[in-house]
Amino acid sequence: MATCPACDADDLEVDEFDVEEGDIVNCPECGASLVVNSLSPLEFETADDEDEDDDDEDEEDEEDADDEDEDDVDEDDEEDEREDWEE
């Protein structure tokens, strides 16, 4: 039997042959959404933790993209200024 990482309940009756890694199941005790992390031994992690990690990565990617856009604008402005000055 597996244990719920959110509430430490030991009565998660999930058969390792009925699930695959990445599947989501709910804890009957606390109702937490759990992701199957490993099949042998059967282990879970809370789905909320995984979602937060993904959100953090998405925010970092957006910030990096914004920084790159600003750099592109600066380079274009410098080229325009050089052309105007040369004329």
PDB file with SEQRES, HELIX, SHEET and CRYST1 records, atoms N, CA, C and O in Angstrom:
SEQRES   1 A   87  MET ALA THR CYS PRO ALA CYS ASP ALA ASP ASP LEU GLU          
SEQRES   2 A   87  VAL ASP GLU PHE ASP VAL GLU GLU GLY ASP ILE VAL ASN          
SEQRES   3 A   87  CYS PRO GLU CYS GLY ALA SER LEU VAL VAL ASN SER LEU          
SEQRES   4 A   87  SER PRO LEU GLU PHE GLU THR ALA ASP ASP GLU ASP GLU          
SEQRES   5 A   87  ASP ASP ASP ASP GLU ASP GLU GLU ASP GLU GLU ASP ALA          
SEQRES   6 A   87  ASP ASP GLU ASP GLU ASP ASP VAL ASP GLU ASP ASP GLU          
SEQRES   7 A   87  GLU ASP GLU ARG GLU ASP TRP GLU GLU                          
HELIX    1 AA1 ALA A   47  GLU A   86  1                                  40    
SHEET    1 AA1 3 ILE A  24  ASN A  26  0                                        
SHEET    2 AA1 3 SER A  33  LEU A  39 -1                                        
SHEET    3 AA1 3 LEU A  42  THR A  46 -1                                        
CRYST1    1.000    1.000    1.000  90.00  90.00  90.00 P 1           1          
ATOM      1  N   MET A   1       0.830  -1.193   0.000  1.00  0.00           N  
ATOM      2  CA  MET A   1       0.000   0.000   0.000  1.00  0.00           C  
ATOM      3  C   MET A   1       0.868   1.247   0.000  1.00  0.00           C  
ATOM      4  O   MET A   1       1.976   1.263   0.536  1.00  0.00           O  
ATOM      5  N   ALA A   2       0.339   2.274  -0.608  1.00  0.00           N  
ATOM      6  CA  ALA A   2       1.069   3.535  -0.704  1.00  0.00           C  
ATOM      7  C   ALA A   2       0.556   4.522   0.340  1.00  0.00           C  
ATOM      8  O   ALA A   2      -0.527   4.358   0.900  1.00  0.00           O  
ATOM      9  N   THR A   3       1.359   5.542   0.583  1.00  0.00           N  
ATOM     10  CA  THR A   3       1.023   6.565   1.570  1.00  0.00           C  
ATOM     11  C   THR A   3       0.790   7.895   0.866  1.00  0.00           C  
ATOM     12  O   THR A   3       1.507   8.242  -0.073  1.00  0.00           O  
ATOM     13  N   CYS A   4      -0.207   8.633   1.319  1.00  0.00           N  
ATOM     14  CA  CYS A   4      -0.502   9.963   0.771  1.00  0.00           C  
ATOM     15  C   CYS A   4       0.526  10.951   1.306  1.00  0.00           C  
ATOM     16  O   CYS A   4       0.693  11.060   2.521  1.00  0.00           O  
ATOM     17  N   PRO A   5       1.219  11.672   0.429  1.00  0.00           N  
ATOM     18  CA  PRO A   5       2.213  12.646   0.903  1.00  0.00           C  
ATOM     19  C   PRO A   5       1.582  13.883   1.539  1.00  0.00           C  
ATOM     20  O   PRO A   5       2.264  14.629   2.242  1.00  0.00           O  
ATOM     21  N   ALA A   6       0.293  14.109   1.302  1.00  0.00           N  
ATOM     22  CA  ALA A   6      -0.352  15.291   1.860  1.00  0.00           C  
ATOM     23  C   ALA A   6      -0.822  15.074   3.293  1.00  0.00           C  
ATOM     24  O   ALA A   6      -0.683  15.960   4.136  1.00  0.00           O  
ATOM     25  N   CYS A   7      -1.394  13.866   3.580  1.00  0.00           N  
ATOM     26  CA  CYS A   7      -1.956  13.640   4.909  1.00  0.00           C  
ATOM     27  C   CYS A   7      -1.391  12.401   5.599  1.00  0.00           C  
ATOM     28  O   CYS A   7      -1.795  12.079   6.717  1.00  0.00           O  
ATOM     29  N   ASP A   8      -0.467  11.705   4.947  1.00  0.00           N  
ATOM     30  CA  ASP A   8       0.172  10.498   5.473  1.00  0.00           C  
ATOM     31  C   ASP A   8      -0.791   9.334   5.694  1.00  0.00           C  
ATOM     32  O   ASP A   8      -0.498   8.428   6.475  1.00  0.00           O  
ATOM     33  N   ALA A   9      -1.938   9.352   5.012  1.00  0.00           N  
ATOM     34  CA  ALA A   9      -2.873   8.227   5.105  1.00  0.00           C  
ATOM     35  C   ALA A   9      -2.246   7.003   4.447  1.00  0.00           C  
ATOM     36  O   ALA A   9      -1.656   7.093   3.370  1.00  0.00           O  
ATOM     37  N   ASP A  10      -2.384   5.852   5.116  1.00  0.00           N  
ATOM     38  CA  ASP A  10      -1.789   4.615   4.610  1.00  0.00           C  
ATOM     39  C   ASP A  10      -2.766   3.759   3.817  1.00  0.00           C  
ATOM     40  O   ASP A  10      -2.402   2.671   3.371  1.00  0.00           O  
ATOM     41  N   ASP A  11      -3.980   4.217   3.634  1.00  0.00           N  
ATOM     42  CA  ASP A  11      -4.991   3.353   3.030  1.00  0.00           C  
ATOM     43  C   ASP A  11      -5.282   3.680   1.563  1.00  0.00           C  
ATOM     44  O   ASP A  11      -6.421   3.550   1.114  1.00  0.00           O  
ATOM     45  N   LEU A  12      -4.268   4.099   0.823  1.00  0.00           N  
ATOM     46  CA  LEU A  12      -4.453   4.334  -0.608  1.00  0.00           C  
ATOM     47  C   LEU A  12      -4.475   2.978  -1.307  1.00  0.00           C  
ATOM     48  O   LEU A  12      -3.432   2.355  -1.504  1.00  0.00           O  
ATOM     49  N   GLU A  13      -5.647   2.539  -1.672  1.00  0.00           N  
ATOM     50  CA  GLU A  13      -5.790   1.230  -2.299  1.00  0.00           C  
ATOM     51  C   GLU A  13      -5.706   1.389  -3.807  1.00  0.00           C  
ATOM     52  O   GLU A  13      -6.721   1.370  -4.504  1.00  0.00           O  
ATOM     53  N   VAL A  14      -4.509   1.543  -4.294  1.00  0.00           N  
ATOM     54  CA  VAL A  14      -4.255   1.697  -5.722  1.00  0.00           C  
ATOM     55  C   VAL A  14      -3.361   0.539  -6.146  1.00  0.00           C  
ATOM     56  O   VAL A  14      -2.301   0.309  -5.563  1.00  0.00           O  
ATOM     57  N   ASP A  15      -3.804  -0.185  -7.166  1.00  0.00           N  
ATOM     58  CA  ASP A  15      -3.029  -1.308  -7.674  1.00  0.00           C  
ATOM     59  C   ASP A  15      -2.033  -0.780  -8.698  1.00  0.00           C  
ATOM     60  O   ASP A  15      -2.423  -0.088  -9.639  1.00  0.00           O  
ATOM     61  N   GLU A  16      -0.761  -1.095  -8.527  1.00  0.00           N  
ATOM     62  CA  GLU A  16       0.269  -0.591  -9.427  1.00  0.00           C  
ATOM     63  C   GLU A  16       0.060  -1.052 -10.871  1.00  0.00           C  
ATOM     64  O   GLU A  16       0.633  -0.476 -11.796  1.00  0.00           O  
ATOM     65  N   PHE A  17      -0.761  -2.091 -11.064  1.00  0.00           N  
ATOM     66  CA  PHE A  17      -1.035  -2.574 -12.416  1.00  0.00           C  
ATOM     67  C   PHE A  17      -2.175  -1.796 -13.073  1.00  0.00           C  
ATOM     68  O   PHE A  17      -2.380  -1.904 -14.282  1.00  0.00           O  
ATOM     69  N   ASP A  18      -2.916  -1.015 -12.289  1.00  0.00           N  
ATOM     70  CA  ASP A  18      -4.042  -0.239 -12.807  1.00  0.00           C  
ATOM     71  C   ASP A  18      -3.650   1.198 -13.158  1.00  0.00           C  
ATOM     72  O   ASP A  18      -4.439   1.914 -13.774  1.00  0.00           O  
ATOM     73  N   VAL A  19      -2.457   1.627 -12.780  1.00  0.00           N  
ATOM     74  CA  VAL A  19      -2.031   3.006 -13.030  1.00  0.00           C  
ATOM     75  C   VAL A  19      -0.696   3.030 -13.753  1.00  0.00           C  
ATOM     76  O   VAL A  19       0.030   2.037 -13.789  1.00  0.00           O  
ATOM     77  N   GLU A  20      -0.389   4.183 -14.328  1.00  0.00           N  
ATOM     78  CA  GLU A  20       0.902   4.423 -14.971  1.00  0.00           C  
ATOM     79  C   GLU A  20       1.523   5.653 -14.333  1.00  0.00           C  
ATOM     80  O   GLU A  20       0.825   6.453 -13.709  1.00  0.00           O  
ATOM     81  N   GLU A  21       2.834   5.808 -14.487  1.00  0.00           N  
ATOM     82  CA  GLU A  21       3.492   7.007 -13.978  1.00  0.00           C  
ATOM     83  C   GLU A  21       2.872   8.233 -14.634  1.00  0.00           C  
ATOM     84  O   GLU A  21       2.658   8.257 -15.846  1.00  0.00           O  
ATOM     85  N   GLY A  22       2.586   9.244 -13.832  1.00  0.00           N  
ATOM     86  CA  GLY A  22       1.985  10.472 -14.332  1.00  0.00           C  
ATOM     87  C   GLY A  22       0.477  10.508 -14.164  1.00  0.00           C  
ATOM     88  O   GLY A  22      -0.126  11.575 -14.280  1.00  0.00           O  
ATOM     89  N   ASP A  23      -0.156   9.356 -13.890  1.00  0.00           N  
ATOM     90  CA  ASP A  23      -1.596   9.331 -13.650  1.00  0.00           C  
ATOM     91  C   ASP A  23      -1.923  10.102 -12.379  1.00  0.00           C  
ATOM     92  O   ASP A  23      -1.092  10.215 -11.478  1.00  0.00           O  
ATOM     93  N   ILE A  24      -3.136  10.631 -12.316  1.00  0.00           N  
ATOM     94  CA  ILE A  24      -3.573  11.374 -11.142  1.00  0.00           C  
ATOM     95  C   ILE A  24      -4.679  10.586 -10.448  1.00  0.00           C  
ATOM     96  O   ILE A  24      -5.637  10.144 -11.082  1.00  0.00           O  
ATOM     97  N   VAL A  25      -4.532  10.419  -9.148  1.00  0.00           N  
ATOM     98  CA  VAL A  25      -5.539   9.770  -8.314  1.00  0.00           C  
ATOM     99  C   VAL A  25      -5.842  10.699  -7.144  1.00  0.00           C  
ATOM    100  O   VAL A  25      -5.068  11.612  -6.854  1.00  0.00           O  
ATOM    101  N   ASN A  26      -6.959  10.470  -6.479  1.00  0.00           N  
ATOM    102  CA  ASN A  26      -7.340  11.293  -5.333  1.00  0.00           C  
ATOM    103  C   ASN A  26      -7.241  10.487  -4.050  1.00  0.00           C  
ATOM    104  O   ASN A  26      -7.597   9.309  -4.017  1.00  0.00           O  
ATOM    105  N   CYS A  27      -6.761  11.120  -3.004  1.00  0.00           N  
ATOM    106  CA  CYS A  27      -6.665  10.491  -1.695  1.00  0.00           C  
ATOM    107  C   CYS A  27      -8.075  10.407  -1.100  1.00  0.00           C  
ATOM    108  O   CYS A  27      -8.784  11.412  -1.053  1.00  0.00           O  
ATOM    109  N   PRO A  28      -8.488   9.217  -0.644  1.00  0.00           N  
ATOM    110  CA  PRO A  28      -9.820   9.095  -0.058  1.00  0.00           C  
ATOM    111  C   PRO A  28      -9.946   9.807   1.297  1.00  0.00           C  
ATOM    112  O   PRO A  28     -11.057  10.133   1.716  1.00  0.00           O  
ATOM    113  N   GLU A  29      -8.844  10.049   1.973  1.00  0.00           N  
ATOM    114  CA  GLU A  29      -8.870  10.703   3.287  1.00  0.00           C  
ATOM    115  C   GLU A  29      -8.976  12.218   3.175  1.00  0.00           C  
ATOM    116  O   GLU A  29      -9.887  12.819   3.744  1.00  0.00           O  
ATOM    117  N   CYS A  30      -8.048  12.843   2.445  1.00  0.00           N  
ATOM    118  CA  CYS A  30      -7.985  14.310   2.407  1.00  0.00           C  
ATOM    119  C   CYS A  30      -8.463  14.893   1.078  1.00  0.00           C  
ATOM    120  O   CYS A  30      -8.683  16.100   0.976  1.00  0.00           O  
ATOM    121  N   GLY A  31      -8.625  14.041   0.057  1.00  0.00           N  
ATOM    122  CA  GLY A  31      -9.105  14.511  -1.238  1.00  0.00           C  
ATOM    123  C   GLY A  31      -8.033  15.148  -2.102  1.00  0.00           C  
ATOM    124  O   GLY A  31      -8.346  15.699  -3.157  1.00  0.00           O  
ATOM    125  N   ALA A  32      -6.788  15.088  -1.686  1.00  0.00           N  
ATOM    126  CA  ALA A  32      -5.700  15.693  -2.460  1.00  0.00           C  
ATOM    127  C   ALA A  32      -5.520  14.967  -3.788  1.00  0.00           C  
ATOM    128  O   ALA A  32      -5.679  13.749  -3.868  1.00  0.00           O  
ATOM    129  N   SER A  33      -5.190  15.720  -4.817  1.00  0.00           N  
ATOM    130  CA  SER A  33      -4.849  15.136  -6.109  1.00  0.00           C  
ATOM    131  C   SER A  33      -3.400  14.693  -6.054  1.00  0.00           C  
ATOM    132  O   SER A  33      -2.509  15.475  -5.722  1.00  0.00           O  
ATOM    133  N   LEU A  34      -3.173  13.425  -6.383  1.00  0.00           N  
ATOM    134  CA  LEU A  34      -1.836  12.848  -6.287  1.00  0.00           C  
ATOM    135  C   LEU A  34      -1.394  12.332  -7.643  1.00  0.00           C  
ATOM    136  O   LEU A  34      -2.179  11.714  -8.362  1.00  0.00           O  
ATOM    137  N   VAL A  35      -0.154  12.582  -7.990  1.00  0.00           N  
ATOM    138  CA  VAL A  35       0.436  12.098  -9.234  1.00  0.00           C  
ATOM    139  C   VAL A  35       1.248  10.859  -8.919  1.00  0.00           C  
ATOM    140  O   VAL A  35       2.018  10.837  -7.959  1.00  0.00           O  
ATOM    141  N   VAL A  36       1.071   9.812  -9.740  1.00  0.00           N  
ATOM    142  CA  VAL A  36       1.858   8.601  -9.564  1.00  0.00           C  
ATOM    143  C   VAL A  36       3.287   8.936  -9.961  1.00  0.00           C  
ATOM    144  O   VAL A  36       3.562   9.251 -11.119  1.00  0.00           O  
ATOM    145  N   ASN A  37       4.188   8.864  -8.997  1.00  0.00           N  
ATOM    146  CA  ASN A  37       5.579   9.246  -9.192  1.00  0.00           C  
ATOM    147  C   ASN A  37       6.449   8.041  -9.536  1.00  0.00           C  
ATOM    148  O   ASN A  37       7.439   8.161 -10.258  1.00  0.00           O  
ATOM    149  N   SER A  38       6.065   6.876  -9.008  1.00  0.00           N  
ATOM    150  CA  SER A  38       6.837   5.662  -9.207  1.00  0.00           C  
ATOM    151  C   SER A  38       5.897   4.474  -9.056  1.00  0.00           C  
ATOM    152  O   SER A  38       4.956   4.517  -8.263  1.00  0.00           O  
ATOM    153  N   LEU A  39       6.152   3.408  -9.822  1.00  0.00           N  
ATOM    154  CA  LEU A  39       5.299   2.228  -9.748  1.00  0.00           C  
ATOM    155  C   LEU A  39       5.848   1.150  -8.818  1.00  0.00           C  
ATOM    156  O   LEU A  39       5.078   0.432  -8.180  1.00  0.00           O  
ATOM    157  N   SER A  40       7.149   1.033  -8.738  1.00  0.00           N  
ATOM    158  CA  SER A  40       7.718  -0.016  -7.911  1.00  0.00           C  
ATOM    159  C   SER A  40       8.878   0.549  -7.108  1.00  0.00           C  
ATOM    160  O   SER A  40       9.990   0.619  -7.631  1.00  0.00           O  
ATOM    161  N   PRO A  41       8.676   0.946  -5.890  1.00  0.00           N  
ATOM    162  CA  PRO A  41       7.438   0.886  -5.120  1.00  0.00           C  
ATOM    163  C   PRO A  41       6.476   1.990  -5.553  1.00  0.00           C  
ATOM    164  O   PRO A  41       6.889   3.010  -6.104  1.00  0.00           O  
ATOM    165  N   LEU A  42       5.198   1.771  -5.295  1.00  0.00           N  
ATOM    166  CA  LEU A  42       4.172   2.739  -5.664  1.00  0.00           C  
ATOM    167  C   LEU A  42       4.313   3.977  -4.777  1.00  0.00           C  
ATOM    168  O   LEU A  42       4.155   3.899  -3.559  1.00  0.00           O  
ATOM    169  N   GLU A  43       4.615   5.126  -5.405  1.00  0.00           N  
ATOM    170  CA  GLU A  43       4.813   6.378  -4.673  1.00  0.00           C  
ATOM    171  C   GLU A  43       4.059   7.496  -5.372  1.00  0.00           C  
ATOM    172  O   GLU A  43       3.879   7.482  -6.590  1.00  0.00           O  
ATOM    173  N   PHE A  44       3.626   8.452  -4.585  1.00  0.00           N  
ATOM    174  CA  PHE A  44       2.874   9.594  -5.098  1.00  0.00           C  
ATOM    175  C   PHE A  44       3.530  10.897  -4.676  1.00  0.00           C  
ATOM    176  O   PHE A  44       4.290  10.944  -3.709  1.00  0.00           O  
ATOM    177  N   GLU A  45       3.221  11.958  -5.421  1.00  0.00           N  
ATOM    178  CA  GLU A  45       3.534  13.324  -4.993  1.00  0.00           C  
ATOM    179  C   GLU A  45       2.284  14.131  -5.235  1.00  0.00           C  
ATOM    180  O   GLU A  45       1.484  13.794  -6.108  1.00  0.00           O  
ATOM    181  N   THR A  46       2.105  15.193  -4.474  1.00  0.00           N  
ATOM    182  CA  THR A  46       0.888  15.982  -4.636  1.00  0.00           C  
ATOM    183  C   THR A  46       0.914  16.690  -5.980  1.00  0.00           C  
ATOM    184  O   THR A  46       1.938  17.241  -6.384  1.00  0.00           O  
ATOM    185  N   ALA A  47      -0.209  16.671  -6.661  1.00  0.00           N  
ATOM    186  CA  ALA A  47      -0.303  17.286  -7.985  1.00  0.00           C  
ATOM    187  C   ALA A  47      -0.150  18.798  -7.887  1.00  0.00           C  
ATOM    188  O   ALA A  47       0.335  19.429  -8.826  1.00  0.00           O  
ATOM    189  N   ASP A  48      -0.555  19.389  -6.763  1.00  0.00           N  
ATOM    190  CA  ASP A  48      -0.440  20.834  -6.584  1.00  0.00           C  
ATOM    191  C   ASP A  48       1.002  21.281  -6.618  1.00  0.00           C  
ATOM    192  O   ASP A  48       1.303  22.326  -7.195  1.00  0.00           O  
ATOM    193  N   ASP A  49       1.925  20.509  -6.008  1.00  0.00           N  
ATOM    194  CA  ASP A  49       3.343  20.867  -6.010  1.00  0.00           C  
ATOM    195  C   ASP A  49       3.887  20.880  -7.425  1.00  0.00           C  
ATOM    196  O   ASP A  49       4.662  21.766  -7.785  1.00  0.00           O  
ATOM    197  N   GLU A  50       3.489  19.908  -8.229  1.00  0.00           N  
ATOM    198  CA  GLU A  50       3.981  19.825  -9.601  1.00  0.00           C  
ATOM    199  C   GLU A  50       3.474  21.002 -10.418  1.00  0.00           C  
ATOM    200  O   GLU A  50       4.214  21.557 -11.229  1.00  0.00           O  
ATOM    201  N   ASP A  51       2.191  21.397 -10.209  1.00  0.00           N  
ATOM    202  CA  ASP A  51       1.631  22.527 -10.941  1.00  0.00           C  
ATOM    203  C   ASP A  51       2.349  23.821 -10.590  1.00  0.00           C  
ATOM    204  O   ASP A  51       2.599  24.647 -11.468  1.00  0.00           O  
ATOM    205  N   GLU A  52       2.689  24.008  -9.299  1.00  0.00           N  
ATOM    206  CA  GLU A  52       3.387  25.220  -8.894  1.00  0.00           C  
ATOM    207  C   GLU A  52       4.755  25.302  -9.542  1.00  0.00           C  
ATOM    208  O   GLU A  52       5.183  26.379  -9.956  1.00  0.00           O  
ATOM    209  N   ASP A  53       5.450  24.168  -9.635  1.00  0.00           N  
ATOM    210  CA  ASP A  53       6.755  24.156 -10.279  1.00  0.00           C  
ATOM    211  C   ASP A  53       6.635  24.554 -11.742  1.00  0.00           C  
ATOM    212  O   ASP A  53       7.457  25.315 -12.252  1.00  0.00           O  
ATOM    213  N   ASP A  54       5.613  24.042 -12.416  1.00  0.00           N  
ATOM    214  CA  ASP A  54       5.401  24.378 -13.814  1.00  0.00           C  
ATOM    215  C   ASP A  54       5.095  25.858 -13.973  1.00  0.00           C  
ATOM    216  O   ASP A  54       5.581  26.497 -14.906  1.00  0.00           O  
ATOM    217  N   ASP A  55       4.284  26.411 -13.059  1.00  0.00           N  
ATOM    218  CA  ASP A  55       3.947  27.827 -13.131  1.00  0.00           C  
ATOM    219  C   ASP A  55       5.187  28.684 -12.961  1.00  0.00           C  
ATOM    220  O   ASP A  55       5.352  29.678 -13.668  1.00  0.00           O  
ATOM    221  N   ASP A  56       6.069  28.311 -12.028  1.00  0.00           N  
ATOM    222  CA  ASP A  56       7.287  29.071 -11.804  1.00  0.00           C  
ATOM    223  C   ASP A  56       8.152  29.067 -13.062  1.00  0.00           C  
ATOM    224  O   ASP A  56       8.708  30.099 -13.436  1.00  0.00           O  
ATOM    225  N   GLU A  57       8.266  27.912 -13.714  1.00  0.00           N  
ATOM    226  CA  GLU A  57       9.069  27.815 -14.927  1.00  0.00           C  
ATOM    227  C   GLU A  57       8.462  28.658 -16.044  1.00  0.00           C  
ATOM    228  O   GLU A  57       9.188  29.299 -16.804  1.00  0.00           O  
ATOM    229  N   ASP A  58       7.110  28.658 -16.147  1.00  0.00           N  
ATOM    230  CA  ASP A  58       6.446  29.450 -17.174  1.00  0.00           C  
ATOM    231  C   ASP A  58       6.716  30.931 -16.961  1.00  0.00           C  
ATOM    232  O   ASP A  58       6.981  31.659 -17.917  1.00  0.00           O  
ATOM    233  N   GLU A  59       6.650  31.385 -15.699  1.00  0.00           N  
ATOM    234  CA  GLU A  59       6.901  32.793 -15.405  1.00  0.00           C  
ATOM    235  C   GLU A  59       8.329  33.175 -15.764  1.00  0.00           C  
ATOM    236  O   GLU A  59       8.560  34.256 -16.306  1.00  0.00           O  
ATOM    237  N   GLU A  60       9.294  32.299 -15.468  1.00  0.00           N  
ATOM    238  CA  GLU A  60      10.688  32.584 -15.797  1.00  0.00           C  
ATOM    239  C   GLU A  60      10.873  32.667 -17.298  1.00  0.00           C  
ATOM    240  O   GLU A  60      11.598  33.535 -17.786  1.00  0.00           O  
ATOM    241  N   ASP A  61      10.226  31.776 -18.042  1.00  0.00           N  
ATOM    242  CA  ASP A  61      10.322  31.798 -19.496  1.00  0.00           C  
ATOM    243  C   ASP A  61       9.759  33.094 -20.058  1.00  0.00           C  
ATOM    244  O   ASP A  61      10.334  33.674 -20.979  1.00  0.00           O  
ATOM    245  N   GLU A  62       8.623  33.557 -19.502  1.00  0.00           N  
ATOM    246  CA  GLU A  62       8.017  34.802 -19.964  1.00  0.00           C  
ATOM    247  C   GLU A  62       8.943  35.981 -19.687  1.00  0.00           C  
ATOM    248  O   GLU A  62       9.085  36.869 -20.527  1.00  0.00           O  
ATOM    249  N   GLU A  63       9.578  35.994 -18.504  1.00  0.00           N  
ATOM    250  CA  GLU A  63      10.492  37.084 -18.163  1.00  0.00           C  
ATOM    251  C   GLU A  63      11.678  37.097 -19.115  1.00  0.00           C  
ATOM    252  O   GLU A  63      12.102  38.163 -19.562  1.00  0.00           O  
ATOM    253  N   ASP A  64      12.219  35.917 -19.432  1.00  0.00           N  
ATOM    254  CA  ASP A  64      13.343  35.833 -20.361  1.00  0.00           C  
ATOM    255  C   ASP A  64      12.940  36.339 -21.737  1.00  0.00           C  
ATOM    256  O   ASP A  64      13.715  37.037 -22.391  1.00  0.00           O  
ATOM    257  N   ALA A  65      11.741  35.998 -22.182  1.00  0.00           N  
ATOM    258  CA  ALA A  65      11.263  36.435 -23.489  1.00  0.00           C  
ATOM    259  C   ALA A  65      11.103  37.956 -23.505  1.00  0.00           C  
ATOM    260  O   ALA A  65      11.431  38.604 -24.499  1.00  0.00           O  
ATOM    261  N   ASP A  66      10.596  38.531 -22.395  1.00  0.00           N  
ATOM    262  CA  ASP A  66      10.445  39.981 -22.315  1.00  0.00           C  
ATOM    263  C   ASP A  66      11.802  40.668 -22.395  1.00  0.00           C  
ATOM    264  O   ASP A  66      11.947  41.688 -23.069  1.00  0.00           O  
ATOM    265  N   ASP A  67      12.792  40.112 -21.711  1.00  0.00           N  
ATOM    266  CA  ASP A  67      14.131  40.689 -21.736  1.00  0.00           C  
ATOM    267  C   ASP A  67      14.706  40.658 -23.149  1.00  0.00           C  
ATOM    268  O   ASP A  67      15.337  41.624 -23.581  1.00  0.00           O  
ATOM    269  N   GLU A  68      14.499  39.573 -23.864  1.00  0.00           N  
ATOM    270  CA  GLU A  68      15.010  39.457 -25.224  1.00  0.00           C  
ATOM    271  C   GLU A  68      14.337  40.470 -26.135  1.00  0.00           C  
ATOM    272  O   GLU A  68      14.990  41.064 -26.993  1.00  0.00           O  
ATOM    273  N   ASP A  69      13.016  40.674 -25.955  1.00  0.00           N  
ATOM    274  CA  ASP A  69      12.295  41.648 -26.769  1.00  0.00           C  
ATOM    275  C   ASP A  69      12.848  43.050 -26.555  1.00  0.00           C  
ATOM    276  O   ASP A  69      13.006  43.807 -27.513  1.00  0.00           O  
ATOM    277  N   GLU A  70      13.145  43.403 -25.303  1.00  0.00           N  
ATOM    278  CA  GLU A  70      13.694  44.716 -25.002  1.00  0.00           C  
ATOM    279  C   GLU A  70      15.055  44.889 -25.663  1.00  0.00           C  
ATOM    280  O   GLU A  70      15.353  45.968 -26.174  1.00  0.00           O  
ATOM    281  N   ASP A  71      15.876  43.862 -25.664  1.00  0.00           N  
ATOM    282  CA  ASP A  71      17.182  43.929 -26.296  1.00  0.00           C  
ATOM    283  C   ASP A  71      17.042  44.161 -27.791  1.00  0.00           C  
ATOM    284  O   ASP A  71      17.799  44.943 -28.366  1.00  0.00           O  
ATOM    285  N   ASP A  72      16.097  43.502 -28.426  1.00  0.00           N  
ATOM    286  CA  ASP A  72      15.884  43.670 -29.858  1.00  0.00           C  
ATOM    287  C   ASP A  72      15.477  45.097 -30.182  1.00  0.00           C  
ATOM    288  O   ASP A  72      15.936  45.662 -31.175  1.00  0.00           O  
ATOM    289  N   VAL A  73      14.625  45.681 -29.362  1.00  0.00           N  
ATOM    290  CA  VAL A  73      14.161  47.049 -29.595  1.00  0.00           C  
ATOM    291  C   VAL A  73      15.336  48.008 -29.471  1.00  0.00           C  
ATOM    292  O   VAL A  73      15.476  48.918 -30.288  1.00  0.00           O  
ATOM    293  N   ASP A  74      16.174  47.823 -28.474  1.00  0.00           N  
ATOM    294  CA  ASP A  74      17.314  48.706 -28.267  1.00  0.00           C  
ATOM    295  C   ASP A  74      18.265  48.670 -29.467  1.00  0.00           C  
ATOM    296  O   ASP A  74      18.743  49.716 -29.904  1.00  0.00           O  
ATOM    297  N   GLU A  75      18.538  47.497 -29.994  1.00  0.00           N  
ATOM    298  CA  GLU A  75      19.436  47.372 -31.129  1.00  0.00           C  
ATOM    299  C   GLU A  75      18.847  48.054 -32.361  1.00  0.00           C  
ATOM    300  O   GLU A  75      19.568  48.714 -33.109  1.00  0.00           O  
ATOM    301  N   ASP A  76      17.548  47.899 -32.574  1.00  0.00           N  
ATOM    302  CA  ASP A  76      16.899  48.531 -33.720  1.00  0.00           C  
ATOM    303  C   ASP A  76      16.957  50.048 -33.607  1.00  0.00           C  
ATOM    304  O   ASP A  76      17.200  50.735 -34.599  1.00  0.00           O  
ATOM    305  N   ASP A  77      16.735  50.575 -32.403  1.00  0.00           N  
ATOM    306  CA  ASP A  77      16.788  52.019 -32.193  1.00  0.00           C  
ATOM    307  C   ASP A  77      18.188  52.550 -32.471  1.00  0.00           C  
ATOM    308  O   ASP A  77      18.337  53.614 -33.071  1.00  0.00           O  
ATOM    309  N   GLU A  78      19.203  51.831 -32.045  1.00  0.00           N  
ATOM    310  CA  GLU A  78      20.581  52.266 -32.276  1.00  0.00           C  
ATOM    311  C   GLU A  78      20.897  52.306 -33.762  1.00  0.00           C  
ATOM    312  O   GLU A  78      21.569  53.227 -34.224  1.00  0.00           O  
ATOM    313  N   GLU A  79      20.422  51.319 -34.518  1.00  0.00           N  
ATOM    314  CA  GLU A  79      20.668  51.310 -35.962  1.00  0.00           C  
ATOM    315  C   GLU A  79      19.986  52.492 -36.628  1.00  0.00           C  
ATOM    316  O   GLU A  79      20.569  53.129 -37.505  1.00  0.00           O  
ATOM    317  N   ASP A  80      18.742  52.797 -36.218  1.00  0.00           N  
ATOM    318  CA  ASP A  80      18.015  53.927 -36.784  1.00  0.00           C  
ATOM    319  C   ASP A  80      18.753  55.238 -36.489  1.00  0.00           C  
ATOM    320  O   ASP A  80      18.860  56.102 -37.359  1.00  0.00           O  
ATOM    321  N   GLU A  81      19.256  55.379 -35.266  1.00  0.00           N  
ATOM    322  CA  GLU A  81      19.973  56.594 -34.895  1.00  0.00           C  
ATOM    323  C   GLU A  81      21.248  56.738 -35.705  1.00  0.00           C  
ATOM    324  O   GLU A  81      21.605  57.844 -36.113  1.00  0.00           O  
ATOM    325  N   ARG A  82      21.944  55.620 -35.944  1.00  0.00           N  
ATOM    326  CA  ARG A  82      23.167  55.680 -36.738  1.00  0.00           C  
ATOM    327  C   ARG A  82      22.864  56.108 -38.170  1.00  0.00           C  
ATOM    328  O   ARG A  82      23.589  56.914 -38.753  1.00  0.00           O  
ATOM    329  N   GLU A  83      21.796  55.565 -38.727  1.00  0.00           N  
ATOM    330  CA  GLU A  83      21.436  55.930 -40.094  1.00  0.00           C  
ATOM    331  C   GLU A  83      21.093  57.413 -40.184  1.00  0.00           C  
ATOM    332  O   GLU A  83      21.509  58.099 -41.118  1.00  0.00           O  
ATOM    333  N   ASP A  84      20.323  57.909 -39.197  1.00  0.00           N  
ATOM    334  CA  ASP A  84      19.964  59.320 -39.199  1.00  0.00           C  
ATOM    335  C   ASP A  84      21.201  60.207 -39.055  1.00  0.00           C  
ATOM    336  O   ASP A  84      21.286  61.257 -39.691  1.00  0.00           O  
ATOM    337  N   TRP A  85      22.129  59.805 -38.252  1.00  0.00           N  
ATOM    338  CA  TRP A  85      23.325  60.585 -38.009  1.00  0.00           C  
ATOM    339  C   TRP A  85      24.217  60.598 -39.235  1.00  0.00           C  
ATOM    340  O   TRP A  85      24.829  61.616 -39.558  1.00  0.00           O  
ATOM    341  N   GLU A  86      24.287  59.459 -39.920  1.00  0.00           N  
ATOM    342  CA  GLU A  86      25.162  59.367 -41.098  1.00  0.00           C  
ATOM    343  C   GLU A  86      24.654  60.208 -42.254  1.00  0.00           C  
ATOM    344  O   GLU A  86      25.444  60.650 -43.089  1.00  0.00           O  
ATOM    345  N   GLU A  87      23.376  60.432 -42.315  1.00  0.00           N  
ATOM    346  CA  GLU A  87      22.804  61.203 -43.431  1.00  0.00           C  
ATOM    347  C   GLU A  87      23.089  62.625 -43.284  1.00  0.00           C  
ATOM    348  O   GLU A  87      22.686  63.426 -44.128  1.00  0.00           O  
TER     349      GLU A  87                                                      
END                                                                             
